[in-house]
Amino acid sequence: MYSSNSSQDPPNNGTPGPFDGPQWPHQAPRGMYLSVAVLMGIVVVSASVVNGLVIVVSIRYKKLRSPLNYILVNLAVADLLVTLCGSSVSFSNNINGFFVFGKRMCELEGFMVSLTGIVGLWSLAILAFERYIVVCRPLGDFRFQHRHAVSGCAFTWSWSLLWTTPPLMGWSSYVPEGLRTSCGPNWYTGGSNNNSYILALFVTCFVMPLSLILFSYTNLLMTLRVAAAQQQESDTTQQAEREVTRMVIAMVMAFLICWLPYTTFALVVATNKDIAIQPALASLPSYFSKTATIYNPIIYVFMNKQFQSCLLKMVCCGHHPWRMGKTTPAAPGPRAAIAADGLRNKVTPSQPV
């Protein structure tokens, strides 16, 4: 069983403990560790640059500090912390072939990566829900303001703390996983203590945000489709519907590609104590989920035309060479215009009319 090679104590086959020395060739060939180190190095550099740009540009340009953009900055902060606390540690550990920083740092890394990872995951859900409220207007004349945006960001951190603190207090634990060069919740040892926590984490930090994302984007697409049907003569409205549909599909698929393998893998192993998993295979979902710190800002921010404009202004020292190539045709109806600006550009005007 995989857990026999995953405890924090040295197994009987002569493999050093995860904090004692290189795990190759016992867990995997040295080339595997070096390959993962290269992947983590790419993630650290790329994610630091793109998320750092999101934060800097958002702080520098006031027009990007609208309430609906708060959650994007919150997402960038969470992704940057995942990179600094998780990917950089994994990079160093994989070069050395074991967790060089010791047991305490392992627990801290597991906690911080889980905390900031869940913040990022719930930020995507809150982002979708905020767009649903503004575009679909289920609350009528409700006006989305700064205090609502701050409340959404605060929720992501408080909810994440609620579900990532228990392993530090005895409900499950944070231990080395996979290649034993990164740490996370104990989803493979088994037992009611670990399994109950993994099941609770699966429901509260994957099923719930995914359901909110699907609900919000489904209703938003339906609203946009109705608006487009009412204005069939408007090319702008029809184009907005197609672009938003493609972008929503990209958002949902990116979410599933990143998190579905890890959560499913953990749930299956936690509930099936007889399954045998190779350490290298067990590490893949965890490391793969860390790559979300790169494509999250690309999908949710860098495809934002207003953000692109501000970024080019900053890079070009105030010059603004970027221009739309053609004049926009007659404006579509309010909800179609809001959806087009709010999702296609990722920035919604102050309030719908």
Rosetta blueprint (number, residue, H / E / L):
1 M L
2 Y H
3 S H
4 S H
5 N H
6 S L
7 S L
8 Q L
9 D L
10 P L
11 P L
12 N L
13 N L
14 G L
15 T L
16 P L
17 G L
18 P L
19 F L
20 D L
21 G L
22 P L
23 Q L
24 W L
25 P L
26 H L
27 Q L
28 A L
29 P L
30 R H
31 G H
32 M H
33 Y H
34 L H
35 S H
36 V H
37 A H
38 V H
39 L H
40 M H
41 G H
42 I H
43 V H
44 V H
45 V H
46 S H
47 A H
48 S H
49 V H
50 V H
51 N H
52 G H
53 L H
54 V H
55 I H
56 V H
57 V H
58 S H
59 I H
60 R H
61 Y L
62 K H
63 K H
64 L H
65 R L
66 S L
67 P H
68 L H
69 N H
70 Y H
71 I H
72 L H
73 V H
74 N H
75 L H
76 A H
77 V H
78 A H
79 D H
80 L H
81 L H
82 V H
83 T H
84 L H
85 C H
86 G H
87 S H
88 S H
89 V H
90 S H
91 F H
92 S H
93 N H
94 N H
95 I H
96 N H
97 G L
98 F L
99 F L
100 V L
101 F L
102 G H
103 K H
104 R H
105 M H
106 C H
107 E H
108 L H
109 E H
110 G H
111 F H
112 M H
113 V H
114 S H
115 L H
116 T H
117 G H
118 I H
119 V H
120 G H
121 L H
122 W H
123 S H
124 L H
125 A H
126 I H
127 L H
128 A H
129 F H
130 E H
131 R H
132 Y H
133 I H
134 V H
135 V H
136 C H
137 R L
138 P L
139 L L
140 G L
141 D L
142 F L
143 R L
144 F L
145 Q L
146 H H
147 R H
148 H H
149 A H
150 V H
151 S H
152 G H
153 C H
154 A H
155 F H
156 T H
157 W H
158 S H
159 W H
160 S H
161 L H
162 L H
163 W H
164 T H
165 T L
166 P H
167 P H
168 L H
169 M H
170 G L
171 W L
172 S L
173 S L
174 Y E
175 V E
176 P E
177 E E
178 G L
179 L L
180 R L
181 T L
182 S E
183 C E
184 G E
185 P E
186 N L
187 W L
188 Y L
189 T L
190 G L
191 G L
192 S H
193 N H
194 N H
195 N H
196 S H
197 Y H
198 I H
199 L H
200 A H
201 L H
202 F H
203 V H
204 T H
205 C H
206 F H
207 V H
208 M H
209 P H
210 L H
211 S H
212 L H
213 I H
214 L H
215 F H
216 S H
217 Y H
218 T H
219 N H
220 L H
221 L H
222 M H
223 T H
224 L H
225 R H
226 V H
227 A H
228 A H
229 A H
230 Q H
231 Q L
232 Q L
233 E L
234 S L
235 D H
236 T H
237 T H
238 Q H
239 Q H
240 A H
241 E H
242 R H
243 E H
244 V H
245 T H
246 R H
247 M H
248 V H
249 I H
250 A H
251 M H
252 V H
253 M H
254 A H
255 F H
256 L H
257 I H
258 C H
259 W H
260 L H
261 P H
262 Y H
263 T H
264 T H
265 F H
266 A H
267 L H
268 V H
269 V H
270 A H
271 T H
272 N L
273 K L
274 D L
275 I L
276 A L
277 I L
278 Q L
279 P H
280 A H
281 L H
282 A H
283 S H
284 L H
285 P H
286 S H
287 Y H
288 F H
289 S H
290 K H
291 T L
292 A H
293 T H
294 I H
295 Y H
296 N H
297 P H
298 I H
299 I H
300 Y H
301 V H
302 F H
303 M L
304 N L
305 K H
306 Q H
307 F H
308 Q H
309 S H
310 C H
311 L H
312 L H
313 K H
314 M H
315 V H
316 C L
317 C L
318 G L
319 H L
320 H L
321 P L
322 W L
323 R L
324 M L
325 G L
326 K L
327 T L
328 T L
329 P L
330 A L
331 A L
332 P L
333 G L
334 P H
335 R H
336 A H
337 A H
338 I H
339 A H
340 A H
341 D H
342 G H
343 L H
344 R H
345 N L
346 K L
347 V L
348 T L
349 P L
350 S L
351 Q L
352 P L
353 V L
